Amino acid sequence: RMAVGCLVELAFKVATGEIKNGFAVIRPPGHHAEESTAMGFCFFNSVAISAKLLQQKLSVGRIL
């Protein structure tokens, strides 16, 4: 949960222009987890969660 929260916070700060860019030094994003399925010891796919929240909350259309 902490890794996901860190990435979500970083993504929102970059998307809103609060900071220019960032690099999240966290467990590999998603690592084993699928978008909606936990696998291995990974319960959350932090990249998928961050992308989805950016689309929902900030109406971001494209995410690289």
N, C-alpha and C positions, 0 to 999 in steps of 0.2 A: 504493500500500500504506500509505503514511503517513496519508493522509486517512481510509482505512477504519479503520486502527488507532486514530486519534484519536477517531473517532465511536464505535467499539465501546467504548473505555475510558470515554468520557463517558456513553454509554448505560448501562453497567454501574454506574457510580458513582451515577447518578440512580436506577436501578432498585433498588439495594440501600440507598438512603437515605444514602449517604456524603455526597452533596451534594443540595441541594434541587432545583436545575434547572441547565440549562447551554445554551450556544449554541456550536455548532461552526463556526468560521470556516475553512471548508475549501472545496475545489472543490465546486460544486453536487453534492449527493448523487445519484450515479448519472449525472447529466447526460445522457449518451447511452446508457449501458449498460442492458441489460435485466437481469432477475433472474439469468439464466444465460448471457447473451451479451454479449460486448464489442462496442462500436460506437464509431465515431469514434476518439478518443484515450482513451476511458474503458474501462478493463479491468474495473472492479469497480463494482457498484451498492452503495455504502456503506450506504444505508438498508436495503436488502433483507438484506444480510449481518448488520447489527446486529440487525435484527428477528428473523431466524432464530436467531442465537446467543442472544438473550434468551429465546426460546421454548424452545430446547434446554437451555440451562444453568440458567435460573432459573424455568422453567415459567411464563413470563409468557403469559397467555392472549390479552389484547387489547393492541394497540399502535396508538396514534393518530399 
